[in-house]
Amino acid sequence: MRYSLLAGGKRLRPVLAIAACEAVGGSVESVMGFACAIEMIHTYSLIHDDLPCMDDDDLRRGRPTNHKVYGEAIATLAGDGLLTDAFRVVASSSPKVSAGVLLQTVIDLADAAGSDGMAGGQVIDLLGEGRVLELKELEVLHRKKTGALFIASVVCGARLGGATEKQLESMRQYGQALGLAFQVADDLLDVESNAEDLGKRTQKDEARGKATYPSLLGIEQSHQLARELASKAHAALADFDHRADPLRALASFAVERKV
């Protein structure tokens, strides 16, 4: 578990949670447990994603994937442990948060990680291999597989910071746009970058017959879509003051990144 969790990475989801909390005037203390939990869930998903029965990858964050080091059985259990322990972390690490807020946070996190979110999106992804998906189908896939955790990051982070219902809805719109922008950029990096820079295998989507934004729209139109989505993310923050500037910067980073 430690091998994968502490291997580095962008830590984008916990950073988003902390930034969303601070954007509504909350404290880091109130959101840190949730931030750790969502990174644990993200890491579990990567361990399982890399297994031979899934995407069958041997490189993650610049070093051998978990199952290459510990074997498939231990890697599977490491992912199971991270997913389960994440809920204990979020439930026990927010002493100043009301029970109602904490309960809704746990519900949102479970929805984002479960059958209606990331796990369901992974199923659509696996079943879609080898066939051409429509653009709308691809969007549904990524709103679940990638976008759900992005939305949970900012909505739950803001809720733990004391956000109003209006602020939560703005965060939801921001998370939706950001999550899809991030995925479009990820598809582009798979085509345009290399394994040394990314720390993981590239060109793998095409090799597995997966539909991607570049394969459906082309390179330039995909870049344009990513920029439009980043603009939507910025627009969702129009009513927030300078405390939301980190979120604005992260929206730009999502489409400009090289890793």
Beta strands, then each sheet from edge to edge (+ up, - down):
strand 1: 59-60
strand 2: 63-64
sheet 1: 1+ 2-
end
